[in-house]
Amino acid sequence: MQRSRRALVGFGVLIEFLQQGMQLGRQADVLDVAANVVGIGTGMAIAVWRTGGWASKVEAWLGRN
């Protein structure tokens, strides 16, 4: 799950850089990156809370087999 978080945060940072490079009146913003990180954390926390962490359990089980 840690790898997933890192990938999502990396994607959030990447889209900010891509916005800056579009030259269509968009600009990168540190607060947008912070909002992305908060959203990722909130979404993952809700997913684990509402699903009981079943995906992590399945991944752990598959890793053993």
C-alpha positions as CSV (number, residue, x, y, z in Angstrom):
1,M,0.0,0.0,0.0
2,Q,2.9,2.3,0.6
3,R,4.0,1.9,-3.0
4,S,0.5,2.9,-4.1
5,R,0.6,6.0,-2.0
6,R,3.9,7.0,-3.4
7,A,2.8,6.5,-7.0
8,L,-0.4,8.5,-6.4
9,V,1.5,11.4,-4.8
10,G,4.0,11.3,-7.6
11,F,1.2,11.5,-10.1
12,G,-0.3,14.5,-8.2
13,V,3.0,16.3,-8.5
14,L,3.4,15.2,-12.1
15,I,0.1,16.7,-13.2
16,E,1.1,20.0,-11.6
17,F,4.3,20.1,-13.7
18,L,2.3,19.1,-16.8
19,Q,-0.2,22.0,-16.2
20,Q,2.7,24.4,-16.1
21,G,4.0,23.1,-19.4
22,M,0.7,23.3,-21.2
23,Q,1.0,27.1,-21.7
24,L,-2.8,27.4,-21.7
25,G,-3.1,29.8,-18.8
26,R,-2.6,27.1,-16.2
27,Q,0.1,27.2,-13.6
28,A,1.6,24.8,-11.1
29,D,0.7,25.5,-7.5
30,V,2.1,24.0,-4.3
31,L,-1.3,24.3,-2.7
32,D,-2.8,22.1,-5.4
33,V,-0.1,19.5,-4.6
34,A,-1.0,19.7,-0.9
35,A,-4.7,19.3,-1.8
36,N,-3.9,16.2,-4.0
37,V,-1.9,14.6,-1.1
38,V,-4.8,15.3,1.4
39,G,-7.3,13.9,-1.1
40,I,-5.2,10.8,-1.6
41,G,-4.8,10.2,2.1
42,T,-8.5,10.8,2.8
43,G,-9.5,8.5,-0.1
44,M,-7.2,5.7,1.0
45,A,-8.3,6.0,4.7
46,I,-12.0,5.8,3.7
47,A,-11.3,2.9,1.4
48,V,-9.6,0.9,4.2
49,W,-12.2,1.9,6.7
50,R,-15.2,1.1,4.6
51,T,-13.8,-2.2,3.1
52,G,-12.1,-3.5,6.2
53,G,-8.8,-3.6,4.4
54,W,-9.8,-6.5,2.2
55,A,-7.5,-5.5,-0.7
56,S,-4.4,-5.5,1.6
57,K,-5.4,-8.9,2.9
58,V,-5.9,-10.3,-0.6
59,E,-2.5,-8.9,-1.7
60,A,-0.8,-10.4,1.4
61,W,-2.5,-13.8,0.7
62,L,-1.5,-13.7,-3.0
63,G,2.1,-12.8,-2.0
64,R,2.3,-16.0,0.2
65,N,1.1,-18.3,-2.6
